[in-house]
Each structure stands twice: as C-alpha cells, then as structure tokens.
C-alpha cells in the first residue's frame, strides 16, 4: 500500500475530475439560485382550474408543476417511441 487514504491517489492522477465536479457544483448552485428567484418573483396566489379541480396556489408552483408534467410527458413519449421501434 502507499499509505494514503482510499481515493487520494486516484484523485491526484485525474485533475480534470476535480474541475468537472466543481463545474457540476457551480451549475447546481446557479440553477437553485435561479429557481429561488423565480419562486420569489412569482409568489402571488392564482386560481388554477383543471377539469373538475380548482385550487388556489402560488403562480410559481403552478408553472413548475406544469413544466414537470410536460417533461414527464415528453420522456414518456420518447420512451414509448423507442419501445415501439424495437418490435
């Protein structure tokens, strides 16, 4: 053994790994900051109606929910297309 804790030698051999991890951390912080600003700026309450449901919620949450549902629908459609091509 080299007397170093596990992972120390491996990290020293790959300095690009540290830069990538730092880049990911900075990217995550930026995304979280932008999300916080978005929620704060769109915090007024709005009435959302969908089919038979009505709810009063923050505009930011309504937009984020709609975006998340759109993302899930897009992923589901892409998965179905790939699955159907295999047959």
OpenMM code with the backbone's topology and positions (N, CA, C; nanometers):
from openmm import Vec3, app, unit

residues = "UNK UNK UNK UNK UNK UNK UNK UNK UNK UNK UNK UNK UNK UNK UNK UNK UNK UNK UNK UNK UNK UNK UNK UNK UNK UNK UNK UNK UNK UNK UNK UNK UNK UNK UNK UNK UNK UNK UNK UNK UNK UNK UNK UNK UNK UNK UNK UNK UNK UNK UNK UNK UNK UNK UNK UNK UNK UNK UNK UNK UNK UNK UNK UNK UNK UNK UNK UNK UNK UNK UNK UNK UNK UNK UNK UNK UNK UNK UNK UNK UNK UNK UNK UNK UNK UNK UNK".split()
positions = [
    Vec3(0.0833, -0.1199, 0.0000),
    Vec3(0.0000, 0.0000, 0.0000),
    Vec3(0.0875, 0.1260, 0.0000),
    Vec3(0.0279, 0.2367, -0.0348),
    Vec3(0.1048, 0.3607, -0.0444),
    Vec3(0.0903, 0.4500, 0.0783),
    Vec3(0.0142, 0.4083, 0.1775),
    Vec3(-0.0007, 0.4854, 0.2994),
    Vec3(-0.0987, 0.6003, 0.2892),
    Vec3(-0.1658, 0.6164, 0.1742),
    Vec3(-0.2618, 0.7249, 0.1559),
    Vec3(-0.4028, 0.6707, 0.1721),
    Vec3(-0.4950, 0.7541, 0.2213),
    Vec3(-0.6346, 0.7099, 0.2317),
    Vec3(-0.6901, 0.6737, 0.0945),
    Vec3(-0.7894, 0.5882, 0.0953),
    Vec3(-0.8516, 0.5448, -0.0306),
    Vec3(-0.8987, 0.6641, -0.1119),
    Vec3(-0.8691, 0.6637, -0.2412),
    Vec3(-0.9179, 0.7665, -0.3315),
    Vec3(-0.8252, 0.8840, -0.3501),
    Vec3(-0.7313, 0.9061, -0.2582),
    Vec3(-0.6437, 1.0226, -0.2675),
    Vec3(-0.5537, 1.0138, -0.3902),
    Vec3(-0.4926, 0.8985, -0.4102),
    Vec3(-0.4024, 0.8813, -0.5229),
    Vec3(-0.4778, 0.8885, -0.6549),
    Vec3(-0.5971, 0.8300, -0.6576),
    Vec3(-0.6765, 0.8319, -0.7804),
    Vec3(-0.7166, 0.9734, -0.8183),
    Vec3(-0.7563, 1.0537, -0.7214),
    Vec3(-0.7966, 1.1910, -0.7489),
    Vec3(-0.6776, 1.2733, -0.7969),
    Vec3(-0.5606, 1.2504, -0.7388),
    Vec3(-0.4419, 1.3246, -0.7786),
    Vec3(-0.4031, 1.2924, -0.9225),
    Vec3(-0.4322, 1.1729, -0.9686),
    Vec3(-0.3992, 1.1342, -1.1043),
    Vec3(-0.4910, 1.1998, -1.2063),
    Vec3(-0.6103, 1.2393, -1.1655),
    Vec3(-0.7079, 1.2946, -1.2600),
    Vec3(-0.7552, 1.4328, -1.2159),
    Vec3(-0.6766, 1.5372, -1.2428),
    Vec3(-0.7195, 1.6716, -1.2010),
    Vec3(-0.8433, 1.7196, -1.2758),
    Vec3(-0.8698, 1.6649, -1.3960),
    Vec3(-0.9900, 1.7026, -1.4700),
    Vec3(-1.1165, 1.6632, -1.3968),
    Vec3(-1.1076, 1.5560, -1.3171),
    Vec3(-1.2224, 1.5107, -1.2396),
    Vec3(-1.2655, 1.6176, -1.1393),
    Vec3(-1.1680, 1.6794, -1.0738),
    Vec3(-1.1995, 1.7851, -0.9772),
    Vec3(-1.2654, 1.9044, -1.0446),
    Vec3(-1.2167, 1.9394, -1.1643),
    Vec3(-1.2762, 2.0513, -1.2373),
    Vec3(-1.4195, 2.0204, -1.2777),
    Vec3(-1.4435, 1.8965, -1.3227),
    Vec3(-1.5807, 1.8592, -1.3607),
    Vec3(-1.6742, 1.8626, -1.2405),
    Vec3(-1.6276, 1.8096, -1.1275),
    Vec3(-1.7107, 1.8102, -1.0070),
    Vec3(-1.7384, 1.9530, -0.9610),
    Vec3(-1.6383, 2.0383, -0.9671),
    Vec3(-1.6572, 2.1790, -0.9293),
    Vec3(-1.7546, 2.2462, -1.0253),
    Vec3(-1.7436, 2.2149, -1.1535),
    Vec3(-1.8372, 2.2704, -1.2522),
    Vec3(-1.9799, 2.2262, -1.2257),
    Vec3(-1.9972, 2.0999, -1.1912),
    Vec3(-2.1320, 2.0500, -1.1593),
    Vec3(-2.1876, 2.1188, -1.0355),
    Vec3(-2.1029, 2.1367, -0.9347),
    Vec3(-2.1468, 2.2030, -0.8121),
    Vec3(-2.1865, 2.3477, -0.8410),
    Vec3(-2.1054, 2.4186, -0.9177),
    Vec3(-2.1373, 2.5572, -0.9526),
    Vec3(-2.2664, 2.5625, -1.0340),
    Vec3(-2.2814, 2.4706, -1.1289),
    Vec3(-2.4040, 2.4651, -1.2085),
    Vec3(-2.5267, 2.4407, -1.1221),
    Vec3(-2.5155, 2.3496, -1.0259),
    Vec3(-2.6282, 2.3202, -0.9370),
    Vec3(-2.6635, 2.4425, -0.8515),
    Vec3(-2.5626, 2.5126, -0.8023),
    Vec3(-2.5871, 2.6324, -0.7216),
    Vec3(-2.6567, 2.7396, -0.8047),
    Vec3(-2.6134, 2.7573, -0.9295),
    Vec3(-2.6753, 2.8571, -1.0173),
    Vec3(-2.8215, 2.8209, -1.0442),
    Vec3(-2.8479, 2.6931, -1.0742),
    Vec3(-2.9853, 2.6502, -1.1012),
    Vec3(-3.0734, 2.6705, -0.9777),
    Vec3(-3.0237, 2.6359, -0.8611),
    Vec3(-3.1013, 2.6538, -0.7374),
    Vec3(-3.1266, 2.8019, -0.7109),
    Vec3(-3.0267, 2.8864, -0.7345),
    Vec3(-3.0452, 3.0306, -0.7144),
    Vec3(-3.1500, 3.0858, -0.8108),
    Vec3(-3.1435, 3.0453, -0.9380),
    Vec3(-3.2427, 3.0913, -1.0351),
    Vec3(-3.3825, 3.0418, -0.9991),
    Vec3(-3.3926, 2.9186, -0.9525),
    Vec3(-3.5219, 2.8651, -0.9103),
    Vec3(-3.5772, 2.9443, -0.7919),
    Vec3(-3.4920, 2.9769, -0.6964),
    Vec3(-3.5361, 3.0562, -0.5808),
    Vec3(-3.5843, 3.1939, -0.6251),
    Vec3(-3.5111, 3.2586, -0.7150),
    Vec3(-3.5523, 3.3901, -0.7661),
    Vec3(-3.6861, 3.3787, -0.8385),
    Vec3(-3.7019, 3.2741, -0.9201),
    Vec3(-3.8277, 3.2521, -0.9927),
    Vec3(-3.9446, 3.2384, -0.8961),
    Vec3(-3.9267, 3.1597, -0.7910),
    Vec3(-4.0355, 3.1385, -0.6946),
    Vec3(-4.0677, 3.2677, -0.6206),
    Vec3(-3.9657, 3.3424, -0.5802),
    Vec3(-3.9890, 3.4670, -0.5067),
    Vec3(-4.0608, 3.5699, -0.5943),
    Vec3(-4.0219, 3.5799, -0.7210),
    Vec3(-4.0825, 3.6796, -0.8090),
    Vec3(-4.2229, 3.6414, -0.8553),
    Vec3(-4.2586, 3.5158, -0.8464),
    Vec3(-4.3899, 3.4699, -0.8911),
    Vec3(-4.4676, 3.4073, -0.7755),
    Vec3(-4.4671, 3.4745, -0.6635),
    Vec3(-4.5272, 3.4173, -0.5438),
    Vec3(-4.6746, 3.4544, -0.5241),
    Vec3(-4.7300, 3.5367, -0.6104),
    Vec3(-4.8702, 3.5747, -0.5897),
    Vec3(-4.9618, 3.4536, -0.6088),
    Vec3(-5.0732, 3.4561, -0.5439),
    Vec3(-5.1670, 3.3443, -0.5484),
    Vec3(-5.2586, 3.3581, -0.6695),
    Vec3(-5.2761, 3.2471, -0.7386),
    Vec3(-5.3646, 3.2422, -0.8544),
    Vec3(-5.4585, 3.1233, -0.8386),
    Vec3(-5.5702, 3.1315, -0.9093),
    Vec3(-5.6649, 3.0204, -0.9077),
    Vec3(-5.6391, 2.9353, -1.0313),
    Vec3(-5.6146, 2.8060, -1.0088),
    Vec3(-5.5866, 2.7125, -1.1179),
    Vec3(-5.7051, 2.6180, -1.1289),
    Vec3(-5.7592, 2.6048, -1.2505),
    Vec3(-5.8711, 2.5149, -1.2764),
    Vec3(-5.8280, 2.4128, -1.3801),
    Vec3(-5.8479, 2.2849, -1.3482),
    Vec3(-5.8171, 2.1771, -1.4410),
    Vec3(-5.9285, 2.0736, -1.4290),
    Vec3(-6.0025, 2.0580, -1.5385),
    Vec3(-6.1185, 1.9678, -1.5421),
    Vec3(-6.2125, 2.0010, -1.4272),
    Vec3(-6.2200, 1.9164, -1.3262),
    Vec3(-6.3134, 1.9396, -1.2157),
    Vec3(-6.2455, 1.9942, -1.0910),
    Vec3(-6.1139, 2.0152, -1.0970),
    Vec3(-6.0413, 2.0627, -0.9800),
    Vec3(-6.0174, 2.2118, -0.9897),
    Vec3(-6.0285, 2.2762, -0.8748),
    Vec3(-5.9941, 2.4181, -0.8617),
    Vec3(-5.9111, 2.4326, -0.7359),
    Vec3(-5.8010, 2.5050, -0.7502),
    Vec3(-5.7138, 2.5237, -0.6350),
    Vec3(-5.6501, 2.6618, -0.6431),
    Vec3(-5.6306, 2.7226, -0.5288),
    Vec3(-5.5568, 2.8485, -0.5188),
    Vec3(-5.4145, 2.8142, -0.4775),
    Vec3(-5.3188, 2.8560, -0.5582),
    Vec3(-5.1791, 2.8236, -0.5310),
    Vec3(-5.0898, 2.9346, -0.5822),
    Vec3(-4.9646, 2.9279, -0.5481),
    Vec3(-4.8662, 3.0236, -0.5965),
    Vec3(-4.8479, 3.0039, -0.7467),
    Vec3(-4.8338, 3.1136, -0.8185),
    Vec3(-4.8117, 3.1068, -0.9622),
    Vec3(-4.6858, 3.0265, -0.9940),
    Vec3(-4.5826, 3.0441, -0.9135),
    Vec3(-4.4582, 2.9708, -0.9362),
    Vec3(-4.4809, 2.8206, -0.9281),
    Vec3(-4.5548, 2.7743, -0.8278),
    Vec3(-4.5798, 2.6297, -0.8143),
    Vec3(-4.6651, 2.5780, -0.9289),
    Vec3(-4.7579, 2.6583, -0.9741),
    Vec3(-4.8406, 2.6161, -1.0874),
    Vec3(-4.7546, 2.6005, -1.2132),
    Vec3(-4.6649, 2.6962, -1.2374),
    Vec3(-4.5779, 2.6881, -1.3537),
    Vec3(-4.4782, 2.5727, -1.3429),
    Vec3(-4.4203, 2.5544, -1.2246),
    Vec3(-4.3263, 2.4439, -1.2046),
    Vec3(-4.3949, 2.3079, -1.2210),
    Vec3(-4.5160, 2.2962, -1.1703),
    Vec3(-4.5910, 2.1708, -1.1849),
    Vec3(-4.6221, 2.1435, -1.3313),
    Vec3(-4.6667, 2.2461, -1.4027),
    Vec3(-4.6960, 2.2292, -1.5447),
    Vec3(-4.5696, 2.1905, -1.6217),
    Vec3(-4.4571, 2.2530, -1.5898),
    Vec3(-4.3309, 2.2195, -1.6552),
    Vec3(-4.2869, 2.0770, -1.6263),
    Vec3(-4.3005, 2.0353, -1.5003),
    Vec3(-4.2627, 1.8988, -1.4619),
    Vec3(-4.3519, 1.7961, -1.5314),
    Vec3(-4.4812, 1.8237, -1.5378),
    Vec3(-4.5726, 1.7317, -1.6067),
    Vec3(-4.5422, 1.7260, -1.7561),
    Vec3(-4.5068, 1.8387, -1.8153),
    Vec3(-4.4681, 1.8407, -1.9561),
    Vec3(-4.3404, 1.7614, -1.9802),
    Vec3(-4.2437, 1.7754, -1.8900),
    Vec3(-4.1198, 1.6996, -1.9008),
    Vec3(-4.1469, 1.5497, -1.8908),
    Vec3(-4.2290, 1.5101, -1.7934),
    Vec3(-4.2636, 1.3681, -1.7782),
    Vec3(-4.3370, 1.3144, -1.9005),
    Vec3(-4.4269, 1.3936, -1.9546),
    Vec3(-4.4989, 1.3504, -2.0753),
    Vec3(-4.4030, 1.3336, -2.1925),
    Vec3(-4.3096, 1.4258, -2.2090),
    Vec3(-4.2109, 1.4157, -2.3157),
    Vec3(-4.1223, 1.2932, -2.3003),
    Vec3(-4.0791, 1.2663, -2.1781),
    Vec3(-3.9979, 1.1475, -2.1531),
    Vec3(-4.0763, 1.0199, -2.1800),
    Vec3(-4.2044, 1.0185, -2.1398),
    Vec3(-4.2879, 0.9005, -2.1633),
    Vec3(-4.3073, 0.8767, -2.3129),
    Vec3(-4.3297, 0.9823, -2.3885),
    Vec3(-4.3480, 0.9677, -2.5335),
    Vec3(-4.2192, 0.9183, -2.5989),
    Vec3(-4.1049, 0.9721, -2.5580),
    Vec3(-3.9764, 0.9274, -2.6127),
    Vec3(-3.9528, 0.7804, -2.5794),
    Vec3(-3.9840, 0.7402, -2.4569),
    Vec3(-3.9667, 0.6005, -2.4175),
    Vec3(-4.0578, 0.5096, -2.5002),
    Vec3(-4.1835, 0.5516, -2.5185),
    Vec3(-4.2760, 0.4704, -2.5978),
    Vec3(-4.2298, 0.4566, -2.7425),
    Vec3(-4.1780, 0.5638, -2.8003),
    Vec3(-4.1278, 0.5564, -2.9381),
    Vec3(-4.0110, 0.4588, -2.9498),
    Vec3(-3.9181, 0.4652, -2.8546),
    Vec3(-3.8061, 0.3712, -2.8569),
    Vec3(-3.8535, 0.2287, -2.8387),
    Vec3(-3.9489, 0.2103, -2.7491),
    Vec3(-4.0016, 0.0772, -2.7206),
    Vec3(-4.0746, 0.0198, -2.8425),
    Vec3(-4.1489, 0.1034, -2.9144),
    Vec3(-4.2234, 0.0573, -3.0307),
    Vec3(-4.1307, 0.0252, -3.1475),
    Vec3(-4.0178, 0.0928, -3.1593),
    Vec3(-3.9224, 0.0646, -3.2675),
    Vec3(-3.8559, -0.0710, -3.2516),
    Vec3(-3.8405, -0.1170, -3.1279),
    Vec3(-3.7762, -0.2448, -3.1017),
    Vec3(-3.8595, -0.3623, -3.1507),
    Vec3(-3.9878, -0.3436, -3.1623),
    Vec3(-4.0773, -0.4529, -3.2030),
    Vec3(-4.0744, -0.4739, -3.3486),
] * unit.nanometer
topology = app.Topology()
chain = topology.addChain("A")
for resn in residues:
    res = topology.addResidue(resn, chain)
    for name in ("N", "CA", "C"):
        topology.addAtom(name, app.Element.getBySymbol(name[0]), res)
